Amino acid sequence: MTGSITRAAVVGGGYMGGGIAATIAGAGVPCVLIDIDAATSQRRVGELLAESRDWVDKGLLDAAEAEVVAENLIAGVSIDESLAGVGFIIEAVPEVLELKHSTLARVSAAAHPQAIIASNTSTLPIGTLAESVTGPERFLGCHWMNPSRLIPGVEIIPSDRTVESATATATDFHRQVGKRPTTISDVPAFIANRLQHALFAEALKLVDEGVATPEVVDEVSRNSFGYRLAAFGPFEVADMAGLDVYQACLQTESGAYGDRFASTPLLEERVDAGDLGLKSGNGITPLASHDPQRVSAIRNQYFRGLTALLDSIEGLEDLRSTPADSVPTTAKDDTSA
Ligand SMILES: NC(=O)c1ccc[n+]([C@@H]2O[C@H](COP(=O)([O-])OP(=O)(O)OC[C@H]3O[C@@H](n4cnc5c(N)ncnc54)[C@H](O)[C@@H]3O)[C@@H](O)[C@H]2O)c1
């Protein structure tokens, strides 16, 4: 279960799986897309190639990369007939437990015994899905984000039965196709969705309590803390703000909203030790030990660049209002899990 992958497959070539297959193909790795039947797989490949051409026209993709996608994206016939020579398989069928189980059972029976098998599930425990896999030691979660061709992060989720070499190969493979993989523990909703949905649940409460409209919650989120998150994670943000400041904020908030805002031993111990983040030279993350002036210079450069980028995106602000000629659409929202 080591060595570079020379052929991959994606089972379930829908919204996520299609983007995953196109990404892999665009990195020069032949990738077989397998949907419910050969005709559907063929249709999806056609749609993905058309999307690539459209992206070239819009300046989102190099013409050369679109050609690489076209050379390497292959329409499969079926799970049973199309996995020969495939070293890495990503399952991306709908989030229905029974369907995941039956698909993974078929995939693991048809795949080479050394092939790594991954599920792109958003929330289902990998340990549970592993029950239907023949050779569960080569099975793990690989949670890509939507839109899968553009978001760099992928959560790599070994179960307690996954061998280390499978995790290492999955990590190397995702780097090989241009992603930024992070290995995490197998807990419900993993890390990205747990954080994202904690924010969403709190946003729902704000609206439900009559504090703000959804539009106001979104505007405040975008224009304030949301601005930081592409460059700095929540712990780096806390180290910049001051851990004592965050401790005081959580005290007020837990008094008002209850235990979901409670501090934890990690924060209490750091503050008790006088490790308050950037201002004391020690905190939770390595960022706290850097020269504060250097950190602010880099941070300011990022914010300036982000403001310029946002200002340059044509039509973004128009999305905040409903067009007069609006028609109902079934298109999926790009901001979901
Ligand atoms: N949509 C998101 O934002 C998102 C983000 C991250 C992860 N995910 C996860 O990715 C997975 C797929 O989600 P999606 O949004 O791409 O769904 P989707 O409905 O767009 O695509 C699913 C595809 O699977 C195909 N399919 C169904 N049964 C099949 C079978 N037996 N064999 C082969 N193909 C089959 C369907 O025809 C369809 O093309 C889910 O587990 C979902 O939770 C989704």
The ligand as an SDF file (V2000), in Angstrom:
LIG
                    3D

 44 48  0  0  0  0  0  0  0  0999 V2000
  -22.3460   18.1970   -1.8210 N   0  0  0  0  0  0  0  0  0  0  0  0
  -21.4340   18.6010   -0.9520 C   0  0  0  0  0  0  0  0  0  0  0  0
  -21.3000   19.7780   -0.6560 O   0  0  0  0  0  0  0  0  0  0  0  0
  -20.5250   17.5910   -0.3110 C   0  0  0  0  0  0  0  0  0  0  0  0
  -19.3280   18.0150    0.2850 C   0  0  0  0  0  0  0  0  0  0  0  0
  -18.4550   17.0680    0.8430 C   0  0  0  0  0  0  0  0  0  0  0  0
  -18.8000   15.7270    0.8250 C   0  0  0  0  0  0  0  0  0  0  0  0
  -19.9830   15.3520    0.2480 N   0  0  0  0  0  0  0  0  0  0  0  0
  -20.3040   13.9330    0.2300 C   0  0  0  0  0  0  0  0  0  0  0  0
  -19.9880   13.4190   -1.0530 O   0  0  0  0  0  0  0  0  0  0  0  0
  -20.8770   12.3310   -1.3680 C   0  0  0  0  0  0  0  0  0  0  0  0
  -21.5730   12.6110   -2.6790 C   0  0  0  0  0  0  0  0  0  0  0  0
  -22.3060   13.8150   -2.5720 O   0  0  0  0  0  0  0  0  0  0  0  0
  -22.7480   14.6410   -3.8670 P   0  0  0  0  0  0  0  0  0  0  0  0
  -23.2160   15.9590   -3.3780 O   0  0  0  0  0  0  0  0  0  0  0  0
  -21.6800   14.5810   -4.9010 O   0  0  0  0  0  0  0  0  0  0  0  0
  -23.9960   13.7680   -4.3700 O   0  0  0  0  0  0  0  0  0  0  0  0
  -24.6430   13.7200   -5.8390 P   0  0  0  0  0  0  0  0  0  0  0  0
  -26.0460   13.2830   -5.6310 O   0  0  0  0  0  0  0  0  0  0  0  0
  -24.3980   14.9770   -6.5890 O   0  0  0  0  0  0  0  0  0  0  0  0
  -23.8080   12.5800   -6.5680 O   0  0  0  0  0  0  0  0  0  0  0  0
  -23.9150   11.2290   -6.2610 C   0  0  0  0  0  0  0  0  0  0  0  0
  -23.6260   10.4400   -7.5370 C   0  0  0  0  0  0  0  0  0  0  0  0
  -23.5850    9.0630   -7.1920 O   0  0  0  0  0  0  0  0  0  0  0  0
  -24.2180    8.3460   -8.2310 C   0  0  0  0  0  0  0  0  0  0  0  0
  -24.6280    7.0350   -7.7170 N   0  0  0  0  0  0  0  0  0  0  0  0
  -25.7150    6.7210   -6.9750 C   0  0  0  0  0  0  0  0  0  0  0  0
  -25.7260    5.4070   -6.7050 N   0  0  0  0  0  0  0  0  0  0  0  0
  -24.6170    4.8780   -7.2800 C   0  0  0  0  0  0  0  0  0  0  0  0
  -24.0790    3.5760   -7.3580 C   0  0  0  0  0  0  0  0  0  0  0  0
  -24.6880    2.5430   -6.7690 N   0  0  0  0  0  0  0  0  0  0  0  0
  -22.9210    3.3850   -8.0600 N   0  0  0  0  0  0  0  0  0  0  0  0
  -22.2890    4.4290   -8.6540 C   0  0  0  0  0  0  0  0  0  0  0  0
  -22.7710    5.6960   -8.6070 N   0  0  0  0  0  0  0  0  0  0  0  0
  -23.9070    5.9150   -7.9250 C   0  0  0  0  0  0  0  0  0  0  0  0
  -25.3680    9.2350   -8.6680 C   0  0  0  0  0  0  0  0  0  0  0  0
  -25.8480    8.8930   -9.9530 O   0  0  0  0  0  0  0  0  0  0  0  0
  -24.6930   10.6020   -8.6270 C   0  0  0  0  0  0  0  0  0  0  0  0
  -24.0670   10.9330   -9.8540 O   0  0  0  0  0  0  0  0  0  0  0  0
  -21.8180   12.2050   -0.1760 C   0  0  0  0  0  0  0  0  0  0  0  0
  -21.3230   11.2560    0.7280 O   0  0  0  0  0  0  0  0  0  0  0  0
  -21.7660   13.5910    0.4500 C   0  0  0  0  0  0  0  0  0  0  0  0
  -22.0910   13.6010    1.8150 O   0  0  0  0  0  0  0  0  0  0  0  0
  -20.8370   16.2340   -0.3310 C   0  0  0  0  0  0  0  0  0  0  0  0
  1  2  1  0
  2  3  2  0
  2  4  1  0
  4  5  1  0
  4 44  2  0
  5  6  2  0
  6  7  1  0
  7  8  2  0
  8  9  1  0
  8 44  1  0
  9 10  1  0
  9 42  1  0
 10 11  1  0
 11 12  1  0
 11 40  1  0
 12 13  1  0
 13 14  1  0
 14 15  2  0
 14 16  1  0
 14 17  1  0
 17 18  1  0
 18 19  2  0
 18 20  1  0
 18 21  1  0
 21 22  1  0
 22 23  1  0
 23 24  1  0
 23 38  1  0
 24 25  1  0
 25 26  1  0
 25 36  1  0
 26 27  1  0
 26 35  1  0
 27 28  2  0
 28 29  1  0
 29 30  1  0
 29 35  2  0
 30 31  1  0
 30 32  2  0
 32 33  1  0
 33 34  2  0
 34 35  1  0
 36 37  1  0
 36 38  1  0
 38 39  1  0
 40 41  1  0
 40 42  1  0
 42 43  1  0
M  CHG  2   8   1  16  -1
M  END
$$$$
